């Protein structure tokens, strides 16, 4: 049945005024087996709407290759919301921020010379146009105008923080209409400084992103809405953690509750985040102000539900407040979820990266070192190898245009590790060798920056040159290491103490439950469970354990592979029944 959602002085659904009480759930940060559970809990708290971003980099991982299955089955996620009588707000812009790798932009854009992102640059707009053509085949029928639950879509995201090019915003709006958007559209920006003026569009509802002082923020927002409804599109109820920040960041619950109450008195709201979920694989974003701050694997966000979906004190208090404004529905939770401690698991076998290199990567030769993107790689690690034929010792080293973290080896022995701003200067080292000393440089992409003008400068690996003893060294062999083929590892190839290596574990599961991988005593690296890329770990914290949802396990034999880069490991790992976010 055709339905209608309109923006006038208020929001109207089939001619009746409605108040949007929404919560953010990113389907791509949650295993699909748990989507219904999270949506049921959202409804039970009193929300009538769910909001989600759509990450371009997952749906088109390589140019012309589209994915809408499994964790990326957005149609199924929206249909589940409809089954629970929830409305949906979609944010399909090419850029989403979201503390997500590259703000959701696909890394392959950076392979093109001269690419200018989030702009009227012709090649960029062409890629967006082609992506929208495929995306809208999926999301177009989900709009209320076709009987679906999608009531509103957002144009771009916080563009006013990035640029003042209204022409680009008009182009984004035109592309959304061209490909089938026929529900109301909105923009979202912070109600401070020039951001609203730079990010809004005439005739499009502006919404605000803020986490406190709701009355004052709504008063500011009122100046821009031309009598239209007031909506906080992102009510920040927590924040995200980055590696080395000293501890899990939490919010003030009393302040959160006060702000929620004020928001519901004054307008409409989307709680960011209702549940944060997990930055699986290599999908964490980073921020860069004075230094690089890559986000941890957990996107718990101190949200209303915990990373693993637990009801928190914040949930209970929010439910009470929302219950003052709406009748709370009775919702039976249909997904049985338990937590299990599988205990101690010992290493089954191990193999060194250098020993296994030829099994999982094909050599690419070049006079100059090339970035990941230039050799067709998006995520993970890249190894650069060369032979020093004219030098008898390594005295000085500098990597030009290198990101983000480099482990340097001479004859497969660690020499120096450089991270972030350390890569900007020359370093004195002392390493003598006989003629023809082999040098290896393992560079990790720690997660592309997801906010600000550095978006255009996110090539990973080495995009300039390697300077040795004051001169540029040429002729390099590249090994791309996205780790999407670890089934090819041969664990009989050998192992070198103190060097990067893969460690394999097996354990039997008689029953399935959520569990948490404890990596105390391990250095830095990433984890794979039954072939699924679970995420990164780093001993500097704050996150100490990785959330492992039960649907990633199977009854019977399970395999865990850990890749560790610092030569710091133990003979065992632990699977516990509670998280430790630091």
HELIX and SHEET records of a PDB file:
HELIX    1   1 UNK A   27  UNK A   29  5                                   3    
HELIX    2   2 UNK A   32  UNK A   34  5                                   3    
HELIX    3   3 UNK A   35  UNK A   44  1                                  10    
HELIX    4   4 UNK A   56  UNK A   59  1                                   4    
HELIX    5   5 UNK A   70  UNK A   72  5                                   3    
HELIX    6   6 UNK A   74  UNK A   83  1                                  10    
HELIX    7   7 UNK A  101  UNK A  104  5                                   4    
HELIX    8   8 UNK A  107  UNK A  111  5                                   5    
HELIX    9   9 UNK A  122  UNK A  139  1                                  18    
HELIX   10  10 UNK A  140  UNK A  142  5                                   3    
HELIX   11  11 UNK A  144  UNK A  146  5                                   3    
HELIX   12  12 UNK A  159  UNK A  161  5                                   3    
HELIX   13  13 UNK A  166  UNK A  178  1                                  13    
HELIX   14  14 UNK A  195  UNK A  199  1                                   5    
HELIX   15  15 UNK A  214  UNK A  222  1                                   9    
HELIX   16  16 UNK A  253  UNK A  266  1                                  14    
HELIX   17  17 UNK A  313  UNK A  322  1                                  10    
HELIX   18  18 UNK A  353  UNK A  360  1                                   8    
HELIX   19  19 UNK A  373  UNK A  375  5                                   3    
HELIX   20  20 UNK A  420  UNK A  424  5                                   5    
HELIX   21  21 UNK A  453  UNK A  457  5                                   5    
HELIX   22  22 UNK A  486  UNK A  488  5                                   3    
HELIX   23  23 UNK A  550  UNK A  552  5                                   3    
SHEET    1   A 3 UNK A   5  UNK A   7  0                                        
SHEET    2   A 3 UNK A  11  UNK A  13 -1                                        
SHEET    3   A 3 UNK A  16  UNK A  18 -1                                        
SHEET    1   B 9 UNK A  21  UNK A  25  0                                        
SHEET    2   B 9 UNK A  49  UNK A  53  1                                        
SHEET    3   B 9 UNK A  87  UNK A  91  1                                        
SHEET    4   B 9 UNK A 150  UNK A 154  1                                        
SHEET    5   B 9 UNK A 184  UNK A 189  1                                        
SHEET    6   B 9 UNK A 205  UNK A 210  1                                        
SHEET    7   B 9 UNK A 231  UNK A 236  1                                        
SHEET    8   B 9 UNK A 268  UNK A 275  1                                        
SHEET    9   B 9 UNK A  21  UNK A  25  1                                        
SHEET    1   C 2 UNK A 286  UNK A 288  0                                        
SHEET    2   C 2 UNK A 292  UNK A 294 -1                                        
SHEET    1   D 8 UNK A 532  UNK A 538  0                                        
SHEET    2   D 8 UNK A 524  UNK A 529 -1                                        
SHEET    3   D 8 UNK A 556  UNK A 564 -1                                        
SHEET    4   D 8 UNK A 501  UNK A 509 -1                                        
SHEET    5   D 8 UNK A 343  UNK A 352 -1                                        
SHEET    6   D 8 UNK A 572  UNK A 576 -1                                        
SHEET    7   D 8 UNK A 515  UNK A 518 -1                                        
SHEET    8   D 8 UNK A 545  UNK A 548 -1                                        
SHEET    1   E 6 UNK A 364  UNK A 366  0                                        
SHEET    2   E 6 UNK A 476  UNK A 481 -1                                        
SHEET    3   E 6 UNK A 381  UNK A 388 -1                                        
SHEET    4   E 6 UNK A 437  UNK A 444 -1                                        
SHEET    5   E 6 UNK A 405  UNK A 410 -1                                        
SHEET    6   E 6 UNK A 413  UNK A 419 -1                                        
SHEET    1   F 4 UNK A 427  UNK A 432  0                                        
SHEET    2   F 4 UNK A 393  UNK A 399 -1                                        
SHEET    3   F 4 UNK A 466  UNK A 468 -1                                        
SHEET    4   F 4 UNK A 471  UNK A 473 -1                                        
SHEET    1   G 2 UNK A 402  UNK A 403  0                                        
SHEET    2   G 2 UNK A 461  UNK A 462 -1                                        
END                                                                             
